[in-house]
């Protein structure tokens, strides 16, 4: 605890910066709720086709307002962030179109959807969509010169991945995303710019859609669900693009008009209201873990005092067993499934075996304290989330007790 207290003294200014961002985002969310004059009846579920679901439609208006977008699609039927991103790609791209990733290789599950390296059935590549990517520079930043040369009017969509995935490259902050969007639009104004915003919501004063992104997508069991949303994803952006994606998800001509809530909308509303505060807890926890592990001699990505573009904290460890031990301590420090023993295993959409620590109230929720890692070099644990800073602090203490003793 003394190590943690000393770390917190060093982190005071960092924490204060996080708190300023959280306050501004909380005010933005609150004003969006007040603008829509939310009542208890907005929380009621709907069934069947979901025609006239006022709670669903109003929630989408709130998302559009918060993200400064023309329209939004917020549905529990979107089962994950990857599903929301996939819906955008398949809904907006046609045979002969060209997709260009300007932030290097996408993370594992998205790469399998694109079909970059595999001959899976139903991928973008199998459907005749050309995929290209611009490698990141040596230090992990986007190669602005190469991007400028690659973007032309025949590029249908530019894809920007905000978070690091299972990679040690830096996540992108909003200023960096804004610069990429500006460059893309200068080279080809009609090219669609899409941002994978997973893990990045409410970590900055602005969102990508406020910086010119045409369409942005993410998961409700990450930042914007605030730990309460039981499932779902969101898509925000230009009205015609959101409509086109909605036609893909349901049927042409039907789109957003269908889709019953089925569950109590209160969880989505209240989770969104809590999201800026919960993201603050996760950011503070990530910075604390970075600080204490750097003190032990491990490499942290980002470092404790570096700017953050998302809630993910990577710690590079010495070998696969040390990664497994790290994840096991997080699992054992969880409120749910604390007695589960972890191991590496094959998971759909991943090339390598994966270990996942997730003793969460919502299965797979990564706004709750969770950690996962692929069985490959460099051996890194990727930590995300934390509903309360106190839980993050408790996890840090347990990790320190194990790793500090080992280092002695």
C-alpha angles and dihedrals in degrees: 000000000000090000089050093048091051090049090051091054089055090046098052096104092042090052091048090055091051090050092053090053092047091051094052092048092046090053090049092051093045093051091050090053092048092048090058093045094228117214132184091259089067087071095060117113125233131213140205114015093353095228112174095009097169094183092054095045094046092049088055090051089053092051091049090051095047093047093041090236132142094236143357140206114206114174140158086214087073095085098197146351089267089054091051091050091045090052090055093049096047093039096052105032126075136188109294094023121128125230119196123191108204096184099064126255115354121237120279103269094044091049089057090052092051091046094224097152104007135066094225117158117256098019124143091252092050088054092057100263114140115229127199134164137200112224118233120247122261094273092047100258123129115271100238094185094051091045091052091052094046100049115087137150092272092063105102098192137011115207122208119189110202100191128061099241110196089335135101095225114117118266113243122254120213094261090057091047090049090053091051092049091048091051093047094049093047090055096042119004094189096052111109113240112207126187125202096213099181114146092004105085115120094001090111139032092257137037125224091254088062089057099054104279109153095210133007130187139187148147131277092213087062127056105326095049091064092215093293103080106098094203143337148091139236137221123191131178146084113003097237092049094048089049091051091051090048089053088055093049096048115006138298110279093018105063116134094004090080132057123093118226091224091180132061107285090209090083091058094044096044092042090054091048091052095042100094091052094045091049088052090055091050093048092051091048092050092050091048093052091048091051098049094044092048086053088056091053100259125131117248126198108231102021115236093259099040124105114265128220096183143006097264120115120191122199117191111219133187104253145347093273092055089051090051091050091049092052092044092056090053091048091048090050093055129107092229128048092000091157096054115118114221131220138167114268143164115269129187113268097018128105095204132048111267135209117206129190109197117148089167137151089229114047110254094358107160097187083070116072105286140145136196139173140184120235095247142091133308087047104225136163115216111209123191139170137006123190091210131025088224090063090048089051091050091051091048090053092051092047091049093051090056102038098038090053090048092051089054 
